[in-house]
Amino acid sequence: MNPEIKNSLKELGFKENEIKIYLAATELGEATASQIAKKASLPRTTAISLLLKLEENHYLSTHKYKGTTYFWIESPKILKESFESKIAIAEKLDSILTDVYHSESDFPFAKVYDSKQSIKKFIEKTLLNLKKKSTIYTIDNPHAGNYDKIFPDDYGKTLAELKNKKQIITHTLVPYGSYKMINPDKLKRQNFVIRELPPTINYPSSLWIIDDMVVHFSGKYPFIVAINHRLITDSLRSVYQFLWDAGKSVI
């Protein structure tokens, strides 16, 4: 038995006797269970059980002639096609299960979005799922221009309309002395409450606290890291409240 073939089949999940049967059938081409069992040096009953399992997995086919069942192995390409199909199913499941993974436990869940399209979809989905009159707590830096690097101005207006429709309030902390840099039109679009951070604190990225989720956002290079966990969120919300109380009220 070729060691490389044997090891490769093991990597694909084949067990020892399954490998013997598979290779015996491959070498014989069309053969009966008895012939395959003899070549594989296995009992006939064991061979039949394994042959039926391989047939179930579409690795071989059968036909009857004059009352005798014959087995023949499918092209080795079926191995590749089978696992490509399983990979496609696994990728689909990964996408579907992401939203329910540990959804009812205290296990933290984090996900990274690193393209403009995925960031836009994440923000839209997050805002749509928020309850009416929710409050979003943020730390932002107008000088960093994080949002301008991701969203065109008309898209920002669309998001503002969505927040206004759901009556969402945004509490925002900005670096000391940076309030004057904020575009007044943006302030008119949404329900903002803004304070400036103490002078010694700089924050070049953006932080959002939304329900049970903490989000770090940067426009250089564009990425979002979203962490879902009640304890982490409550802990950072407590720190946020301390900074809010220590900040300077501007609006």
C-alpha positions as YAML, in Angstrom:
chain: A
units: angstrom
residues:
- id: 1
  name: MET
  ca: [0.00, 0.00, 0.00]
- id: 2
  name: ASN
  ca: [1.40, 3.37, -1.03]
- id: 3
  name: PRO
  ca: [2.15, 5.19, 2.28]
- id: 4
  name: GLU
  ca: [1.46, 8.61, 0.76]
- id: 5
  name: ILE
  ca: [-1.99, 7.55, -0.47]
- id: 6
  name: LYS
  ca: [-2.77, 5.90, 2.86]
- id: 7
  name: ASN
  ca: [-1.74, 8.96, 4.86]
- id: 8
  name: SER
  ca: [-3.66, 11.29, 2.56]
- id: 9
  name: LEU
  ca: [-6.84, 9.25, 2.93]
- id: 10
  name: LYS
  ca: [-6.36, 9.29, 6.69]
- id: 11
  name: GLU
  ca: [-6.15, 13.07, 6.55]
- id: 12
  name: LEU
  ca: [-9.51, 13.05, 4.77]
- id: 13
  name: GLY
  ca: [-11.04, 11.05, 7.62]
- id: 14
  name: PHE
  ca: [-10.86, 7.50, 6.23]
- id: 15
  name: LYS
  ca: [-10.30, 4.77, 8.84]
- id: 16
  name: GLU
  ca: [-7.83, 1.91, 8.43]
- id: 17
  name: ASN
  ca: [-10.26, -0.69, 7.05]
- id: 18
  name: GLU
  ca: [-12.04, 1.92, 4.90]
- id: 19
  name: ILE
  ca: [-8.70, 2.67, 3.27]
- id: 20
  name: LYS
  ca: [-8.11, -1.02, 2.57]
- id: 21
  name: ILE
  ca: [-11.53, -1.42, 0.97]
- id: 22
  name: TYR
  ca: [-11.29, 1.83, -0.99]
- id: 23
  name: LEU
  ca: [-7.86, 0.97, -2.43]
- id: 24
  name: ALA
  ca: [-8.84, -2.64, -3.17]
- id: 25
  name: ALA
  ca: [-11.91, -1.46, -5.06]
- id: 26
  name: THR
  ca: [-9.85, 1.20, -6.84]
- id: 27
  name: GLU
  ca: [-7.32, -1.35, -8.06]
- id: 28
  name: LEU
  ca: [-9.88, -4.00, -9.07]
- id: 29
  name: GLY
  ca: [-12.21, -1.65, -10.88]
- id: 30
  name: GLU
  ca: [-15.51, -3.54, -11.08]
- id: 31
  name: ALA
  ca: [-15.65, -6.39, -8.53]
- id: 32
  name: THR
  ca: [-17.86, -8.32, -6.13]
- id: 33
  name: ALA
  ca: [-17.78, -7.87, -2.38]
- id: 34
  name: SER
  ca: [-16.00, -11.22, -2.03]
- id: 35
  name: GLN
  ca: [-13.27, -10.22, -4.48]
- id: 36
  name: ILE
  ca: [-12.75, -6.87, -2.75]
- id: 37
  name: ALA
  ca: [-12.75, -8.51, 0.69]
- id: 38
  name: LYS
  ca: [-10.13, -11.03, -0.42]
- id: 39
  name: LYS
  ca: [-7.86, -8.33, -1.87]
- id: 40
  name: ALA
  ca: [-8.26, -6.18, 1.25]
- id: 41
  name: SER
  ca: [-7.66, -9.20, 3.53]
- id: 42
  name: LEU
  ca: [-10.88, -8.53, 5.44]
- id: 43
  name: PRO
  ca: [-13.94, -10.67, 6.25]
- id: 44
  name: ARG
  ca: [-16.69, -10.50, 3.62]
- id: 45
  name: THR
  ca: [-19.27, -9.13, 6.10]
- id: 46
  name: THR
  ca: [-16.87, -6.33, 7.10]
- id: 47
  name: ALA
  ca: [-16.18, -5.55, 3.47]
- id: 48
  name: ILE
  ca: [-19.89, -5.33, 2.61]
- id: 49
  name: SER
  ca: [-20.54, -2.97, 5.53]
- id: 50
  name: LEU
  ca: [-17.70, -0.68, 4.47]
- id: 51
  name: LEU
  ca: [-18.63, -0.85, 0.77]
- id: 52
  name: LEU
  ca: [-22.17, 0.26, 1.60]
- id: 53
  name: LYS
  ca: [-20.79, 3.14, 3.66]
- id: 54
  name: LEU
  ca: [-18.56, 4.22, 0.75]
- id: 55
  name: GLU
  ca: [-21.57, 3.99, -1.56]
- id: 56
  name: GLU
  ca: [-23.57, 6.17, 0.83]
- id: 57
  name: ASN
  ca: [-20.80, 8.79, 0.62]
- id: 58
  name: HIS
  ca: [-20.87, 8.53, -3.20]
- id: 59
  name: TYR
  ca: [-17.30, 7.20, -3.43]
- id: 60
  name: LEU
  ca: [-18.46, 4.09, -5.34]
- id: 61
  name: SER
  ca: [-21.45, 2.77, -7.23]
- id: 62
  name: THR
  ca: [-23.17, -0.62, -7.56]
- id: 63
  name: HIS
  ca: [-25.16, -2.61, -10.07]
- id: 64
  name: LYS
  ca: [-26.60, -6.11, -10.14]
- id: 65
  name: TYR
  ca: [-26.05, -8.69, -12.86]
- id: 66
  name: LYS
  ca: [-27.69, -12.12, -12.67]
- id: 67
  name: GLY
  ca: [-28.31, -11.68, -8.95]
- id: 68
  name: THR
  ca: [-24.74, -10.66, -8.11]
- id: 69
  name: THR
  ca: [-23.91, -7.17, -6.87]
- id: 70
  name: TYR
  ca: [-20.86, -5.54, -8.40]
- id: 71
  name: PHE
  ca: [-19.04, -2.52, -6.98]
- id: 72
  name: TRP
  ca: [-16.90, -0.06, -8.83]
- id: 73
  name: ILE
  ca: [-15.08, 2.94, -7.53]
- id: 74
  name: GLU
  ca: [-15.93, 6.39, -8.81]
- id: 75
  name: SER
  ca: [-13.22, 8.60, -10.30]
- id: 76
  name: PRO
  ca: [-10.76, 9.89, -7.68]
- id: 77
  name: LYS
  ca: [-12.02, 13.37, -8.64]
- id: 78
  name: ILE
  ca: [-15.12, 12.58, -6.57]
- id: 79
  name: LEU
  ca: [-12.96, 12.93, -3.45]
- id: 80
  name: LYS
  ca: [-12.11, 16.51, -4.34]
- id: 81
  name: GLU
  ca: [-15.70, 17.33, -5.34]
- id: 82
  name: SER
  ca: [-17.06, 15.81, -2.14]
- id: 83
  name: PHE
  ca: [-14.82, 17.85, 0.12]
- id: 84
  name: GLU
  ca: [-15.30, 21.02, -1.94]
- id: 85
  name: SER
  ca: [-19.04, 20.56, -1.38]
- id: 86
  name: LYS
  ca: [-18.49, 20.06, 2.35]
- id: 87
  name: ILE
  ca: [-16.31, 23.18, 2.50]
- id: 88
  name: ALA
  ca: [-19.06, 25.18, 0.79]
- id: 89
  name: ILE
  ca: [-21.61, 23.89, 3.31]
- id: 90
  name: ALA
  ca: [-19.24, 24.67, 6.22]
- id: 91
  name: GLU
  ca: [-18.69, 28.21, 4.93]
- id: 92
  name: LYS
  ca: [-22.46, 28.72, 4.67]
- id: 93
  name: LEU
  ca: [-22.93, 27.39, 8.19]
- id: 94
  name: ASP
  ca: [-20.18, 29.68, 9.46]
- id: 95
  name: SER
  ca: [-22.13, 32.64, 8.16]
- id: 96
  name: ILE
  ca: [-25.48, 31.40, 9.51]
- id: 97
  name: LEU
  ca: [-24.22, 30.28, 12.92]
- id: 98
  name: THR
  ca: [-22.22, 33.43, 13.62]
- id: 99
  name: ASP
  ca: [-25.28, 35.27, 14.91]
- id: 100
  name: VAL
  ca: [-26.28, 32.48, 17.30]
- id: 101
  name: TYR
  ca: [-22.83, 31.36, 18.43]
- id: 102
  name: HIS
  ca: [-22.91, 31.51, 22.27]
- id: 103
  name: SER
  ca: [-25.83, 33.95, 21.90]
- id: 104
  name: GLU
  ca: [-27.35, 32.81, 25.20]
- id: 105
  name: SER
  ca: [-24.17, 32.33, 27.19]
- id: 106
  name: ASP
  ca: [-21.61, 34.59, 28.84]
- id: 107
  name: PHE
  ca: [-18.91, 33.64, 26.36]
- id: 108
  name: PRO
  ca: [-17.47, 36.71, 24.58]
- id: 109
  name: PHE
  ca: [-17.81, 36.92, 20.83]
- id: 110
  name: ALA
  ca: [-15.75, 39.19, 18.59]
- id: 111
  name: LYS
  ca: [-15.76, 39.84, 14.87]
- id: 112
  name: VAL
  ca: [-13.63, 41.99, 12.57]
- id: 113
  name: TYR
  ca: [-14.94, 43.89, 9.54]
- id: 114
  name: ASP
  ca: [-12.17, 45.26, 7.34]
- id: 115
  name: SER
  ca: [-13.74, 46.44, 4.10]
- id: 116
  name: LYS
  ca: [-15.89, 49.48, 3.37]
- id: 117
  name: GLN
  ca: [-18.80, 47.31, 2.26]
- id: 118
  name: SER
  ca: [-18.73, 45.04, 5.32]
- id: 119
  name: ILE
  ca: [-18.42, 48.07, 7.63]
- id: 120
  name: LYS
  ca: [-21.44, 49.72, 6.02]
- id: 121
  name: LYS
  ca: [-23.50, 46.55, 6.32]
- id: 122
  name: PHE
  ca: [-22.50, 46.12, 9.96]
- id: 123
  name: ILE
  ca: [-23.51, 49.68, 10.87]
- id: 124
  name: GLU
  ca: [-26.81, 49.45, 8.98]
- id: 125
  name: LYS
  ca: [-27.69, 46.11, 10.61]
- id: 126
  name: THR
  ca: [-26.73, 47.41, 14.07]
- id: 127
  name: LEU
  ca: [-28.88, 50.54, 13.76]
- id: 128
  name: LEU
  ca: [-31.83, 48.61, 12.35]
- id: 129
  name: ASN
  ca: [-31.72, 46.16, 15.27]
- id: 130
  name: LEU
  ca: [-31.68, 48.89, 17.92]
- id: 131
  name: LYS
  ca: [-34.83, 49.56, 19.88]
- id: 132
  name: LYS
  ca: [-36.51, 52.94, 19.54]
- id: 133
  name: LYS
  ca: [-35.11, 55.70, 21.76]
- id: 134
  name: SER
  ca: [-31.87, 53.75, 22.39]
- id: 135
  name: THR
  ca: [-28.74, 55.59, 23.46]
- id: 136
  name: ILE
  ca: [-25.37, 55.07, 21.77]
- id: 137
  name: TYR
  ca: [-22.26, 56.09, 23.73]
- id: 138
  name: THR
  ca: [-19.28, 57.07, 21.60]
- id: 139
  name: ILE
  ca: [-15.80, 58.53, 21.78]
- id: 140
  name: ASP
  ca: [-14.91, 60.20, 18.49]
- id: 141
  name: ASN
  ca: [-12.16, 62.40, 17.12]
- id: 142
  name: PRO
  ca: [-13.27, 64.95, 14.50]
- id: 143
  name: HIS
  ca: [-9.63, 65.62, 13.59]
- id: 144
  name: ALA
  ca: [-9.00, 61.94, 12.68]
- id: 145
  name: GLY
  ca: [-11.61, 61.96, 9.91]
- id: 146
  name: ASN
  ca: [-12.38, 58.27, 10.42]
- id: 147
  name: TYR
  ca: [-15.91, 58.48, 9.04]
- id: 148
  name: ASP
  ca: [-14.95, 60.67, 6.08]
- id: 149
  name: LYS
  ca: [-12.54, 57.95, 4.92]
- id: 150
  name: ILE
  ca: [-15.33, 55.36, 4.84]
- id: 151
  name: PHE
  ca: [-18.60, 57.14, 4.12]
- id: 152
  name: PRO
  ca: [-19.48, 59.74, 1.52]
- id: 153
  name: ASP
  ca: [-21.48, 62.65, 2.91]
- id: 154
  name: ASP
  ca: [-24.77, 61.48, 1.38]
- id: 155
  name: TYR
  ca: [-24.38, 58.09, 3.10]
- id: 156
  name: GLY
  ca: [-23.85, 59.88, 6.41]
- id: 157
  name: LYS
  ca: [-27.17, 61.65, 5.82]
- id: 158
  name: THR
  ca: [-28.87, 58.29, 5.23]
- id: 159
  name: LEU
  ca: [-27.55, 56.92, 8.53]
- id: 160
  name: ALA
  ca: [-28.63, 60.11, 10.32]
- id: 161
  name: GLU
  ca: [-32.14, 59.72, 8.93]
- id: 162
  name: LEU
  ca: [-32.27, 56.13, 10.15]
- id: 163
  name: LYS
  ca: [-31.14, 57.17, 13.66]
- id: 164
  name: ASN
  ca: [-33.68, 60.00, 13.74]
- id: 165
  name: LYS
  ca: [-36.47, 57.69, 12.62]
- id: 166
  name: LYS
  ca: [-35.71, 55.40, 15.56]
- id: 167
  name: GLN
  ca: [-35.24, 58.42, 17.88]
- id: 168
  name: ILE
  ca: [-31.72, 57.29, 18.78]
- id: 169
  name: ILE
  ca: [-29.73, 59.56, 21.11]
- id: 170
  name: THR
  ca: [-25.95, 59.73, 20.77]
- id: 171
  name: HIS
  ca: [-23.73, 60.72, 23.69]
- id: 172
  name: THR
  ca: [-20.35, 61.65, 22.26]
- id: 173
  name: LEU
  ca: [-17.03, 62.45, 23.92]
- id: 174
  name: VAL
  ca: [-14.52, 64.31, 21.76]
- id: 175
  name: PRO
  ca: [-10.92, 65.42, 22.48]
- id: 176
  name: TYR
  ca: [-10.50, 68.65, 24.39]
- id: 177
  name: GLY
  ca: [-10.83, 71.71, 22.14]
- id: 178
  name: SER
  ca: [-12.09, 69.74, 19.12]
- id: 179
  name: TYR
  ca: [-15.78, 70.56, 19.33]
- id: 180
  name: LYS
  ca: [-15.29, 73.61, 17.12]
- id: 181
  name: MET
  ca: [-13.99, 71.32, 14.35]
- id: 182
  name: ILE
  ca: [-17.30, 69.46, 14.03]
- id: 183
  name: ASN
  ca: [-19.35, 70.37, 10.96]
- id: 184
  name: PRO
  ca: [-22.45, 72.22, 12.27]
- id: 185
  name: ASP
  ca: [-24.60, 70.51, 9.62]
- id: 186
  name: LYS
  ca: [-23.80, 67.13, 11.13]
- id: 187
  name: LEU
  ca: [-24.88, 68.35, 14.55]
- id: 188
  name: LYS
  ca: [-28.22, 69.48, 13.12]
- id: 189
  name: ARG
  ca: [-28.93, 66.10, 11.54]
- id: 190
  name: GLN
  ca: [-28.97, 64.00, 14.71]
- id: 191
  name: ASN
  ca: [-29.82, 64.07, 18.40]
- id: 192
  name: PHE
  ca: [-26.34, 64.61, 19.88]
- id: 193
  name: VAL
  ca: [-25.22, 65.30, 23.42]
- id: 194
  name: ILE
  ca: [-21.52, 66.21, 23.28]
- id: 195
  name: ARG
  ca: [-18.81, 66.72, 25.88]
- id: 196
  name: GLU
  ca: [-15.08, 67.24, 25.54]
- id: 197
  name: LEU
  ca: [-12.67, 64.82, 27.18]
- id: 198
  name: PRO
  ca: [-10.22, 66.04, 29.84]
- id: 199
  name: PRO
  ca: [-7.20, 67.77, 28.20]
- id: 200
  name: THR
  ca: [-4.76, 64.90, 28.87]
- id: 201
  name: ILE
  ca: [-6.78, 62.26, 26.97]
- id: 202
  name: ASN
  ca: [-6.37, 61.72, 23.23]
- id: 203
  name: TYR
  ca: [-8.39, 59.13, 21.31]
- id: 204
  name: PRO
  ca: [-7.52, 58.81, 17.60]
- id: 205
  name: SER
  ca: [-9.90, 55.92, 16.86]
- id: 206
  name: SER
  ca: [-13.61, 55.70, 17.61]
- id: 207
  name: LEU
  ca: [-15.35, 53.74, 20.36]
- id: 208
  name: TRP
  ca: [-19.02, 52.85, 20.40]
- id: 209
  name: ILE
  ca: [-20.95, 51.25, 23.26]
- id: 210
  name: ILE
  ca: [-24.25, 49.88, 21.97]
- id: 211
  name: ASP
  ca: [-26.40, 47.66, 24.20]
- id: 212
  name: ASP
  ca: [-24.23, 44.59, 24.97]
- id: 213
  name: MET
  ca: [-21.63, 45.44, 22.33]
- id: 214
  name: VAL
  ca: [-18.38, 47.40, 22.30]
- id: 215
  name: VAL
  ca: [-17.15, 48.54, 18.90]
- id: 216
  name: HIS
  ca: [-13.72, 49.92, 17.97]
- id: 217
  name: PHE
  ca: [-13.64, 51.71, 14.63]
- id: 218
  name: SER
  ca: [-10.83, 53.24, 12.61]
- id: 219
  name: GLY
  ca: [-10.63, 54.74, 9.15]
- id: 220
  name: LYS
  ca: [-6.90, 54.04, 8.91]
- id: 221
  name: TYR
  ca: [-6.84, 51.38, 7.83]
- id: 222
  name: PRO
  ca: [-10.62, 50.83, 7.74]
- id: 223
  name: PHE
  ca: [-11.67, 48.24, 10.28]
- id: 224
  name: ILE
  ca: [-14.26, 47.54, 12.92]
- id: 225
  name: VAL
  ca: [-13.80, 45.19, 15.87]
- id: 226
  name: ALA
  ca: [-17.14, 44.35, 17.49]
- id: 227
  name: ILE
  ca: [-17.16, 42.57, 20.86]
- id: 228
  name: ASN
  ca: [-20.36, 41.14, 22.27]
- id: 229
  name: HIS
  ca: [-20.19, 40.53, 26.00]
- id: 230
  name: ARG
  ca: [-22.28, 41.97, 28.82]
- id: 231
  name: LEU
  ca: [-19.47, 42.13, 31.43]
- id: 232
  name: ILE
  ca: [-17.00, 43.78, 29.03]
- id: 233
  name: THR
  ca: [-19.64, 46.26, 27.86]
- id: 234
  name: ASP
  ca: [-20.79, 47.15, 31.37]
- id: 235
  name: SER
  ca: [-17.17, 47.60, 32.49]
- id: 236
  name: LEU
  ca: [-16.36, 50.00, 29.64]
- id: 237
  name: ARG
  ca: [-19.66, 51.81, 30.09]
- id: 238
  name: SER
  ca: [-18.61, 52.49, 33.70]
- id: 239
  name: VAL
  ca: [-15.27, 53.93, 32.49]
- id: 240
  name: TYR
  ca: [-17.17, 55.94, 29.87]
- id: 241
  name: GLN
  ca: [-19.44, 57.39, 32.55]
- id: 242
  name: PHE
  ca: [-16.39, 58.45, 34.58]
- id: 243
  name: LEU
  ca: [-14.95, 60.25, 31.53]
- id: 244
  name: TRP
  ca: [-18.35, 61.78, 30.80]
- id: 245
  name: ASP
  ca: [-18.62, 63.18, 34.30]
- id: 246
  name: ALA
  ca: [-15.05, 64.52, 34.11]
- id: 247
  name: GLY
  ca: [-15.57, 66.05, 30.67]
- id: 248
  name: LYS
  ca: [-16.52, 69.57, 29.67]
- id: 249
  name: SER
  ca: [-20.10, 70.15, 28.56]
- id: 250
  name: VAL
  ca: [-20.35, 71.87, 25.16]
- id: 251
  name: ILE
  ca: [-23.84, 70.92, 23.97]
...
